[in-house]
Amino acid sequence: MDILKKPDSNGTLVKADIVDLVYQKVGFTRNEATQAVEIIFEEIKRHLAQGENVRISRFASFILRKKDARSARNPKTGESIRIKARTVLSFKPSKKLLTSTDQNTYENTHDSR
């Protein structure tokens, strides 16, 4: 997939880039592409807000995890504090996504002598 690089984006894909890709590849109008991308993100957020995990096959999972309350220490003051129970969101990439991003990370360790 060609990612549109904008001079100010520093190589980071932003939502506007995704809208442009949908516009170019699917043939939607810009307004339809914007609506489609917004609907997808809103549905993901809605399901997470309802306490549901979200799994996008061959991409990643968004997993909600409950963390219990616990005691901790403020590293600056040494004061003991209580951290409330909370729900945290974690992103777990699929094996396919990991493979596609790691394919050039390993160097050839064989000597070429």
C-alpha positions in Angstrom: 0.0 0.0 0.0 1.4 3.4 -0.9 1.2 5.8 2.0 0.8 9.4 1.0 3.7 11.3 2.6 3.0 14.9 3.5 5.9 17.2 4.2 4.6 18.0 7.7 3.7 14.4 8.7 7.3 13.3 9.4 6.6 9.8 7.9 3.6 9.3 10.2 0.3 8.1 8.7 -2.5 10.3 10.0 -6.3 10.0 9.6 -6.3 12.4 6.6 -3.9 10.1 4.8 -6.2 7.1 5.4 -9.1 9.1 4.0 -7.0 10.0 0.9 -6.2 6.3 0.4 -9.8 5.3 0.7 -10.7 8.1 -1.7 -8.1 6.9 -4.3 -8.4 3.1 -4.0 -12.2 2.6 -3.5 -13.5 5.4 -5.7 -15.6 7.1 -3.0 -16.0 10.9 -3.1 -13.8 12.6 -0.5 -16.9 13.1 1.7 -17.8 9.4 1.5 -14.2 8.4 2.2 -14.2 10.7 5.3 -17.5 9.2 6.5 -16.3 5.6 6.0 -13.1 6.2 8.0 -15.0 8.0 10.7 -17.6 5.2 10.9 -14.9 2.6 11.3 -13.1 4.5 14.1 -16.4 5.4 15.9 -17.5 1.7 15.9 -14.2 0.6 17.3 -14.5 3.3 20.0 -18.1 2.5 20.7 -17.4 -1.2 21.3 -14.4 -0.5 23.5 -16.5 2.0 25.5 -19.1 -0.9 26.0 -16.3 -3.0 27.5 -15.9 -5.2 24.4 -12.5 -6.2 22.9 -12.0 -5.5 19.2 -10.2 -7.9 16.9 -9.4 -7.0 13.3 -8.3 -10.2 11.6 -4.8 -10.1 10.2 -4.2 -6.7 11.7 -4.5 -6.4 15.5 -6.6 -6.6 18.6 -7.6 -3.9 21.0 -7.8 -5.6 24.4 -9.4 -4.1 27.6 -7.7 -5.3 30.8 -8.9 -4.7 34.3 -6.1 -3.7 36.7 -6.7 -4.0 40.4 -6.0 -1.2 42.9 -2.5 -1.3 44.3 -0.1 0.4 46.5 2.9 2.2 45.0 5.5 4.6 46.0 6.1 8.1 44.5 9.7 7.8 43.2 10.3 11.5 43.7 9.1 11.8 47.3 9.1 8.2 48.5 5.6 8.7 49.7 3.3 5.7 49.6 0.3 6.2 47.4 -2.8 4.1 46.4 -3.5 3.6 42.7 -7.2 3.1 41.9 -8.5 0.1 40.0 -8.8 0.9 36.4 -9.3 -0.5 32.9 -6.4 -0.2 30.5 -6.4 -0.6 26.7 -3.7 -2.6 25.0 -2.9 -3.0 21.4 -1.8 -6.5 20.3 -0.6 -6.7 16.7 -1.3 -9.8 14.8 1.5 -12.2 13.7 0.9 -11.0 10.1 1.4 -7.3 11.1 4.5 -8.2 13.1 6.0 -10.1 10.2 5.3 -7.2 7.8 7.0 -4.7 10.1 9.9 -6.9 11.2 11.0 -8.4 7.9 14.1 -6.1 7.5 15.1 -6.1 11.2 17.4 -9.0 11.2 21.0 -8.6 9.9 22.8 -11.3 8.2 25.2 -12.7 10.8 27.2 -14.9 8.4 30.7 -13.8 7.6 31.3 -12.9 4.0 35.0 -13.8 4.1 
